[in-house]
Structures are given as C-alpha cells and as structure tokens.
C-alpha cells in the first residue's frame, strides 16, 4: 500500500491525498495482514466493523484491490487476491423546490455563504471546485468562470469553463470589489476550506435540510425543468459520460419521453 500511494503521489494523481486519508482509517485493520491470507470472509469482517457509510466502505475495499493489483504487477507480491466489496449504494439525488430554497437562502446570514449558494446553484459545480475558485479564473469580460485551476489534471470529475449567469454578475462583481484575498469564497481575508457549518446553521434556522451537494443537484434539476438539453447540462456539470446526466436528471425535463408517449395515438 505504501508503494502504491507513493506511486500516486509521484504521478501527481489528483486522488492521491484522498487515498492517503482513506489508508489512515484502513491501516489498523490491514497493515499486518499478508496479502495471500485475504479472502471474502476477511473483507466482510472489515465491512462489518468499519464505522462508515456504505459508499466509503466500498471505496476503501476497491482501493485495497487496486493497490494489491499494482503490487502484483510490480512483483512486490506473488498474486493479487480477489477483494469482496459491498454492493454500490443506491444514489438518491435530493433537491429543493424553489420555495424550499427561498426559505433556506433567507436563513443564510454570512456574505461568503450567500455567495457560495449563488455560485452553487448557477454553476452546478462540486463543492471543492467552488471553494478552490480564485479570482484570476473569473473573467468578467468574457463572462466565464474556469473551475479547473492551472496544473490540475482533469479527472472523471471534470471542472469545466462555465458561463457567469446574468443574475450572478452583480453579486459576483460586488464580492470582487470587496475582495480581501485571492479566493472567491473568503472569510476574514482567508479562503474558506469548508462550508458545512453555514449549511448546518441555515438548515437549523430555516427547517429546510440542505448540504453543499444538495445545491449541485438542485441547480441541475431546475435547469432540466426549464428545458435545458441533457447534452448542455452534462457539460455544465462536468460529466464525462452523458448517460450519467440522463440517468439522474432527464426525468425532470418537461420534454423527456414526450415524443414516445404521444406516438401511436388513437
């Protein structure tokens, strides 16, 4: 595992740090286990004792499998055992109605948090992309935002160049005029590393539960409801495979399957 993680770091793989963090949680269980001893019962025992969500447990076991295959390819071990994993959890794309969001947004007090909400809805970007956004990638002349920082390799979770929506221009320009650091989402002249507390506070005050990812899905659903083509929505959301966009958002489009439903009329 150490060799595998070092390999990722040397290759500047974007997920390297996430995998190192995952190994910290996995290490007490796995570090003294001989690869040849790993079998399905051992993996299931890990799954039972690991206090984490199903998606996290599945991710960690998948990472173990990848590391073992890497070790086998590098001849660090004789062979890579088959790693059992729990089934993938069913994804639920929770979103807010316009009325619910209005109630939630009214309860957001901090200016940096309100700007985050505006950007999240308009760009449908992932939370990390918004929090890492710097002013040098906001082009007011071309009215675009480049979500991918220089030097970051594009991954399956793409960060596209997105337009600045008309209704976002004014609050974004006001934030720019009052900026105190290079990051768009800042507080006390410092970048904001996590926006979760602001969401938690607004959820408690408004009675409307929302998370950073709720707004990504909310923005996507609203755009689908307004008739945005799935191909455009896929590009906006940074989906490499448009089937992902269809699977989660096509049903919200007013024209989805309408032609098929109207065909063969009496």
KEKE-3310 file (N, C-alpha, C; in steps of 0.2 Angstrom, whole numbers, plus 5000, padded with zeros to 4 digits):
npx = (5004:5010:5019:5011:5003:5014:5017:5006:5007:5019:5016:5007:4994:4977:4969:4977:4979:4967:4966:4977:4972:4961:4968:4973:4962:4960:4971:4974:4967:4972:4986:4995:4992:4995:4995:4991:4983:4971:4954:4936:4928:4936:4936:4923:4922:4929:4921:4910:4915:4919:4916:4907:4900:4891:4895:4908:4915:4914:4922:4935:4938:4939:4950:4959:4960:4964:4977:4983:4983:4992:5003:5006:5008:5020:5028:5029:5022:5016:5004:4988:4975:4957:4946:4932:4918:4905:4889:4885:4879:4862:4860:4853:4846:4844:4834:4830:4814:4809:4803:4807:4820:4821:4816:4827:4838:4835:4839:4852:4866:4879:4889:4899:4894:4882:4886:4892:4881:4874:4883:4884:4871:4870:4881:4881:4892:4904:4907:4920:4926:4921:4925:4938:4940:4948:4950:4957:4953:4940:4932:4927:4925:4923:4913:4914:4919:4932:4933:4943:4959:4975:4987:4981:4976:4963:4951:4939:4930:4926:4931:4924:4924:4913:4899:4895:4881:4867:4860:4870:4880:4880:4881:4893:4902:4901:4907:4919:4924:4925:4935:4947:4956:4964:4955:4938:4928:4929:4933:4936:4948:4953:4954:4940:4938:4929:4912:4902:4897:4890:4879:4873:4869:4860:4851:4846:4840:4831:4823:4824:4832:4848:4863:4880:4881:4867:4863:4870:4864:4851:4852:4854:4842:4833:4837:4835:4821:4818:4820:4833:4844:4850:4863:4869:4868:4876:4888:4890:4889:4901:4901:4908:4903:4888:4877:4876:4871:4858:4853:4851:4844:4836:4822:4817:4815:4803:4801:4805:4804:4792:4789:4789:4778:4768:4767:4759:4746:4728)
npy = (4994:5006:5008:5009:5021:5030:5029:5035:5048:5052:5053:5064:5061:5067:5061:5056:5061:5060:5046:5043:5048:5039:5027:5029:5027:5014:5007:5002:4989:4982:4983:4973:4962:4948:4948:4936:4929:4936:4935:4933:4931:4939:4952:4954:4955:4966:4975:4975:4979:4992:5009:5017:5025:5016:5018:5023:5012:5003:5010:5010:4997:4994:5002:4995:4983:4988:4993:4981:4974:4983:4980:4967:4968:4975:4965:4964:4957:4939:4937:4945:4945:4941:4954:4956:4966:4977:4980:4993:5008:5014:5028:5043:5058:5071:5086:5103:5112:5127:5135:5130:5132:5146:5149:5143:5150:5163:5161:5161:5169:5174:5184:5177:5164:5166:5170:5158:5150:5155:5154:5140:5136:5141:5137:5123:5117:5106:5105:5107:5113:5125:5131:5131:5140:5154:5172:5175:5166:5170:5178:5193:5200:5191:5184:5172:5157:5148:5133:5124:5123:5130:5118:5107:5091:5086:5075:5061:5068:5081:5098:5111:5125:5138:5148:5164:5167:5178:5183:5182:5190:5203:5201:5194:5203:5213:5206:5204:5218:5220:5211:5202:5193:5181:5171:5167:5163:5168:5172:5183:5188:5176:5160:5150:5134:5124:5123:5118:5121:5133:5128:5119:5128:5136:5127:5123:5135:5138:5126:5119:5106:5105:5102:5105:5097:5095:5107:5107:5097:5102:5114:5107:5100:5110:5117:5107:5106:5118:5115:5114:5106:5089:5087:5099:5101:5091:5095:5106:5101:5094:5080:5066:5056:5056:5048:5048:5060:5059:5048:5053:5066:5067:5064:5075:5084:5093:5088:5076:5059:5063:5063:5050:5046:5052:5046:5034:5037:5035)
npz = (5000:5004:4994:4983:4986:4986:4972:4967:4972:4966:4953:4953:4954:4955:4965:4975:4988:4994:4995:5003:5015:5016:5018:5031:5039:5036:5039:5053:5053:5042:5040:5045:5039:5028:5011:5004:5013:5012:5010:5006:5018:5027:5021:5022:5036:5039:5033:5041:5054:5051:5054:5045:5030:5018:5005:5007:5013:5003:4994:5000:5001:4987:4984:4991:4983:4971:4975:4978:4966:4959:4966:4963:4949:4950:4955:4969:4977:4976:4969:4966:4977:4976:4980:4990:4989:4996:4989:4978:4984:4983:4973:4978:4973:4980:4980:4981:4981:4973:4982:4994:4994:4994:5007:5014:5009:5014:5027:5027:5033:5033:5022:5013:5013:5007:4994:4990:4989:4979:4968:4968:4964:4951:4944:4946:4951:4959:4977:4981:4970:4969:4982:4980:4970:4962:4960:4948:4939:4936:4923:4919:4908:4897:4903:4910:4920:4925:4931:4934:4941:4936:4932:4937:4933:4923:4929:4930:4937:4930:4929:4921:4910:4913:4910:4917:4924:4920:4932:4941:4940:4946:4961:4961:4955:4965:4976:4971:4971:4984:4989:4999:4998:4987:4984:4979:4988:5003:5020:5033:5026:5022:5014:5013:5019:5022:5020:5027:5040:5038:5030:5039:5050:5043:5039:5051:5056:5046:5045:5034:5027:5020:5010:5004:4992:4990:4984:4972:4965:4965:4957:4945:4943:4942:4931:4921:4922:4917:4904:4899:4887:4889:4885:4886:4899:4904:4901:4908:4921:4921:4918:4911:4905:4896:4899:4913:4916:4910:4917:4930:4928:4917:4919:4924:4915:4905:4892:4892:4885:4880:4866:4863:4871:4865:4853:4842:4844:4846)
capx = (5000:5014:5022:5005:5002:5020:5017:5001:5010:5024:5012:5003:4987:4973:4965:4982:4978:4961:4968:4981:4967:4957:4973:4974:4957:4960:4978:4974:4964:4975:4993:4999:4989:4998:4990:4989:4978:4965:4948:4930:4926:4940:4934:4916:4923:4931:4915:4905:4917:4921:4910:4907:4894:4892:4900:4915:4917:4915:4928:4941:4940:4941:4957:4964:4960:4969:4984:4986:4985:4998:5009:5007:5011:5027:5031:5030:5018:5016:4997:4983:4968:4950:4943:4925:4915:4898:4885:4885:4873:4858:4860:4847:4848:4839:4835:4825:4810:4811:4800:4811:4827:4820:4816:4833:4843:4834:4842:4859:4867:4886:4890:4903:4890:4877:4889:4893:4875:4873:4888:4882:4865:4871:4886:4881:4899:4905:4909:4928:4928:4919:4929:4945:4940:4951:4948:4961:4949:4934:4933:4921:4924:4920:4908:4915:4922:4936:4933:4949:4965:4981:4991:4976:4974:4956:4949:4932:4926:4929:4929:4923:4923:4906:4897:4893:4874:4866:4858:4875:4885:4880:4884:4900:4906:4901:4911:4926:4926:4927:4939:4952:4961:4964:4949:4931:4924:4933:4930:4942:4953:4956:4950:4935:4940:4923:4906:4897:4894:4885:4873:4870:4866:4854:4846:4843:4836:4825:4819:4825:4839:4852:4870:4883:4879:4860:4863:4873:4858:4845:4853:4853:4835:4829:4839:4832:4814:4817:4821:4840:4846:4854:4870:4872:4868:4881:4895:4890:4891:4907:4900:4912:4898:4881:4872:4876:4866:4852:4850:4848:4840:4831:4815:4814:4814:4796:4800:4808:4799:4785:4788:4787:4772:4762:4767:4755:4740:4722)
capy = (5000:5012:5008:5011:5028:5034:5029:5040:5055:5054:5054:5069:5059:5071:5057:5054:5063:5056:5039:5043:5049:5033:5022:5031:5023:5006:5004:4997:4983:4979:4984:4967:4956:4945:4948:4929:4927:4940:4932:4936:4932:4944:4958:4956:4956:4973:4979:4975:4983:4999:5013:5022:5024:5010:5021:5024:5005:5001:5014:5008:4990:4995:5005:4989:4979:4992:4993:4974:4973:4986:4977:4961:4970:4977:4959:4965:4951:4934:4937:4949:4941:4944:4958:4957:4973:4978:4982:5000:5011:5017:5035:5047:5064:5075:5093:5108:5116:5134:5138:5127:5135:5153:5149:5141:5155:5168:5160:5161:5176:5176:5185:5172:5158:5168:5170:5151:5147:5158:5150:5133:5135:5144:5133:5116:5114:5102:5110:5108:5117:5132:5133:5132:5145:5160:5177:5175:5162:5173:5183:5197:5202:5185:5182:5165:5155:5142:5129:5120:5128:5128:5112:5102:5087:5084:5068:5059:5073:5087:5105:5114:5133:5139:5155:5168:5168:5185:5185:5181:5195:5208:5199:5192:5209:5216:5202:5206:5224:5220:5205:5203:5188:5178:5166:5170:5162:5170:5175:5186:5188:5169:5155:5145:5127:5120:5127:5114:5124:5138:5124:5117:5133:5138:5121:5123:5141:5138:5120:5115:5102:5105:5101:5108:5093:5097:5113:5105:5093:5107:5118:5103:5099:5116:5118:5101:5108:5123:5113:5113:5099:5085:5087:5105:5100:5086:5099:5111:5098:5090:5073:5064:5051:5060:5044:5049:5065:5056:5044:5057:5072:5068:5063:5081:5088:5093:5085:5069:5054:5066:5061:5042:5045:5054:5042:5028:5039:5033)
capz = (5000:5004:4987:4978:4987:4983:4965:4965:4973:4961:4947:4954:4953:4960:4971:4980:4995:4997:4996:5009:5020:5017:5021:5038:5043:5035:5042:5059:5051:5036:5039:5047:5035:5022:5005:5002:5018:5012:5007:5006:5025:5030:5018:5025:5043:5039:5031:5047:5059:5049:5056:5039:5026:5013:4999:5010:5014:4996:4991:5003:4998:4980:4984:4993:4977:4966:4977:4978:4959:4957:4969:4959:4943:4951:4958:4976:4979:4970:4966:4970:4979:4974:4985:4990:4991:4997:4983:4977:4987:4978:4974:4979:4971:4984:4978:4985:4977:4973:4988:5000:4993:4996:5014:5016:5007:5018:5033:5026:5035:5031:5014:5009:5012:5002:4988:4988:4987:4972:4963:4968:4960:4944:4940:4947:4952:4965:4982:4981:4964:4971:4987:4977:4965:4963:4956:4942:4934:4934:4918:4919:4901:4893:4907:4911:4926:4924:4938:4934:4942:4932:4934:4940:4928:4923:4930:4928:4939:4926:4931:4915:4910:4913:4909:4923:4923:4921:4938:4946:4938:4951:4967:4960:4955:4972:4980:4968:4973:4992:4990:5003:4996:4980:4984:4978:4994:5008:5026:5036:5022:5021:5010:5017:5017:5022:5020:5030:5046:5036:5028:5045:5053:5039:5039:5058:5057:5042:5045:5027:5027:5014:5011:4998:4986:4988:4979:4965:4962:4965:4951:4939:4942:4940:4924:4917:4922:4912:4897:4896:4884:4893:4882:4889:4907:4906:4900:4914:4927:4921:4917:4905:4901:4896:4902:4920:4917:4908:4922:4936:4928:4911:4921:4927:4909:4903:4886:4892:4883:4877:4859:4864:4874:4860:4847:4842:4847:4843)
cpx = (5004:5017:5017:5004:5008:5019:5011:5004:5015:5021:5007:4996:4982:4970:4970:4981:4972:4962:4972:4977:4963:4962:4973:4968:4957:4966:4977:4971:4969:4983:4997:4996:4993:4993:4987:4983:4971:4960:4942:4927:4930:4938:4927:4917:4925:4925:4910:4908:4919:4915:4910:4901:4896:4896:4907:4918:4919:4922:4935:4943:4942:4948:4961:4965:4965:4976:4987:4987:4991:5004:5011:5010:5018:5031:5033:5027:5017:5009:4993:4977:4962:4948:4936:4923:4908:4895:4885:4879:4868:4858:4854:4849:4843:4840:4829:4820:4812:4808:4804:4818:4826:4820:4823:4838:4841:4837:4849:4862:4874:4887:4894:4899:4884:4880:4890:4887:4873:4877:4886:4876:4866:4876:4885:4887:4899:4908:4916:4930:4926:4923:4936:4946:4943:4949:4951:4957:4942:4935:4927:4919:4921:4914:4908:4919:4926:4937:4939:4955:4971:4985:4987:4974:4967:4955:4942:4928:4928:4927:4930:4924:4916:4904:4894:4885:4872:4864:4864:4880:4886:4883:4891:4904:4906:4906:4919:4928:4928:4931:4945:4958:4960:4958:4943:4927:4929:4930:4936:4948:4957:4952:4946:4936:4934:4917:4900:4893:4889:4879:4870:4866:4860:4849:4842:4838:4830:4821:4820:4832:4842:4859:4873:4881:4871:4859:4865:4867:4852:4846:4852:4846:4832:4831:4835:4824:4813:4819:4828:4841:4851:4862:4873:4873:4874:4888:4895:4892:4897:4907:4904:4907:4891:4876:4871:4870:4859:4849:4848:4844:4835:4824:4812:4813:4807:4795:4803:4802:4792:4784:4786:4780:4766:4762:4762:4748:4734:4719)
cpy = (5006:5013:5011:5019:5032:5035:5035:5047:5057:5056:5060:5068:5063:5067:5055:5055:5060:5049:5038:5043:5042:5027:5023:5027:5016:5003:5000:4990:4979:4979:4977:4961:4954:4945:4941:4926:4931:4936:4935:4937:4938:4951:4960:4957:4964:4977:4980:4979:4991:5004:5019:5020:5018:5012:5021:5017:5002:5004:5011:5001:4990:4997:4999:4985:4982:4992:4986:4972:4977:4983:4970:4962:4972:4971:4960:4959:4946:4935:4942:4945:4945:4948:4958:4964:4973:4981:4990:5003:5014:5024:5039:5055:5069:5082:5097:5111:5123:5137:5136:5131:5142:5153:5147:5147:5161:5167:5160:5168:5178:5178:5180:5166:5160:5167:5162:5148:5149:5154:5143:5131:5136:5139:5125:5113:5110:5107:5112:5113:5124:5135:5135:5137:5152:5166:5178:5171:5164:5179:5187:5199:5197:5182:5174:5164:5149:5139:5125:5124:5125:5123:5106:5098:5085:5077:5067:5065:5080:5093:5109:5122:5134:5146:5158:5169:5176:5188:5185:5186:5200:5206:5197:5198:5213:5212:5204:5213:5224:5214:5207:5198:5185:5174:5170:5169:5163:5173:5177:5186:5181:5165:5151:5138:5122:5125:5124:5117:5129:5134:5122:5122:5136:5133:5122:5129:5141:5131:5116:5112:5103:5104:5104:5104:5094:5102:5111:5101:5098:5111:5114:5102:5105:5118:5113:5103:5113:5122:5113:5106:5096:5086:5093:5104:5096:5090:5103:5108:5094:5083:5071:5060:5055:5055:5045:5055:5063:5052:5047:5063:5072:5068:5070:5086:5088:5089:5078:5064:5056:5063:5054:5042:5047:5050:5036:5030:5036:5038)
cpz = (5000:4997:4982:4979:4985:4976:4963:4966:4968:4954:4947:4952:4958:4966:4976:4987:4998:4999:5002:5015:5022:5020:5029:5042:5042:5038:5048:5058:5047:5036:5041:5043:5029:5017:5003:5007:5016:5008:5008:5014:5028:5028:5021:5033:5044:5038:5037:5053:5058:5050:5051:5035:5021:5007:5001:5010:5007:4993:4994:5001:4991:4980:4986:4987:4972:4968:4977:4970:4956:4960:4966:4953:4944:4954:4965:4980:4974:4966:4970:4971:4977:4980:4985:4992:4992:4990:4983:4980:4982:4979:4974:4978:4974:4981:4982:4979:4977:4980:4994:5000:4996:5003:5017:5015:5012:5025:5033:5028:5033:5023:5010:5008:5007:4995:4985:4986:4980:4967:4962:4963:4953:4940:4941:4949:4959:4971:4982:4976:4966:4977:4985:4972:4967:4958:4949:4937:4933:4929:4917:4912:4897:4897:4908:4918:4924:4930:4939:4935:4938:4936:4937:4934:4928:4924:4928:4931:4936:4929:4924:4916:4909:4913:4916:4921:4924:4928:4943:4945:4944:4958:4966:4959:4961:4976:4978:4971:4981:4993:4994:5002:4989:4979:4983:4985:5000:5015:5031:5033:5021:5018:5015:5015:5018:5023:5024:5036:5044:5034:5034:5049:5050:5039:5046:5059:5052:5042:5038:5027:5020:5015:5004:4992:4985:4983:4972:4961:4961:4958:4945:4938:4940:4933:4919:4917:4918:4905:4894:4893:4889:4891:4885:4896:4908:4906:4906:4920:4927:4921:4911:4901:4902:4899:4909:4921:4915:4914:4928:4934:4922:4913:4923:4921:4906:4896:4886:4890:4880:4870:4859:4866:4869:4854:4847:4845:4843:4838)
residu = (UNK:UNK:UNK:UNK:UNK:UNK:UNK:UNK:UNK:UNK:UNK:UNK:UNK:UNK:UNK:UNK:UNK:UNK:UNK:UNK:UNK:UNK:UNK:UNK:UNK:UNK:UNK:UNK:UNK:UNK:UNK:UNK:UNK:UNK:UNK:UNK:UNK:UNK:UNK:UNK:UNK:UNK:UNK:UNK:UNK:UNK:UNK:UNK:UNK:UNK:UNK:UNK:UNK:UNK:UNK:UNK:UNK:UNK:UNK:UNK:UNK:UNK:UNK:UNK:UNK:UNK:UNK:UNK:UNK:UNK:UNK:UNK:UNK:UNK:UNK:UNK:UNK:UNK:UNK:UNK:UNK:UNK:UNK:UNK:UNK:UNK:UNK:UNK:UNK:UNK:UNK:UNK:UNK:UNK:UNK:UNK:UNK:UNK:UNK:UNK:UNK:UNK:UNK:UNK:UNK:UNK:UNK:UNK:UNK:UNK:UNK:UNK:UNK:UNK:UNK:UNK:UNK:UNK:UNK:UNK:UNK:UNK:UNK:UNK:UNK:UNK:UNK:UNK:UNK:UNK:UNK:UNK:UNK:UNK:UNK:UNK:UNK:UNK:UNK:UNK:UNK:UNK:UNK:UNK:UNK:UNK:UNK:UNK:UNK:UNK:UNK:UNK:UNK:UNK:UNK:UNK:UNK:UNK:UNK:UNK:UNK:UNK:UNK:UNK:UNK:UNK:UNK:UNK:UNK:UNK:UNK:UNK:UNK:UNK:UNK:UNK:UNK:UNK:UNK:UNK:UNK:UNK:UNK:UNK:UNK:UNK:UNK:UNK:UNK:UNK:UNK:UNK:UNK:UNK:UNK:UNK:UNK:UNK:UNK:UNK:UNK:UNK:UNK:UNK:UNK:UNK:UNK:UNK:UNK:UNK:UNK:UNK:UNK:UNK:UNK:UNK:UNK:UNK:UNK:UNK:UNK:UNK:UNK:UNK:UNK:UNK:UNK:UNK:UNK:UNK:UNK:UNK:UNK:UNK:UNK:UNK:UNK:UNK:UNK:UNK:UNK:UNK:UNK:UNK:UNK:UNK:UNK:UNK:UNK:UNK:UNK:UNK:UNK:UNK:UNK:UNK:UNK:UNK:UNK:UNK:UNK:UNK:UNK:UNK:UNK:UNK)
# end
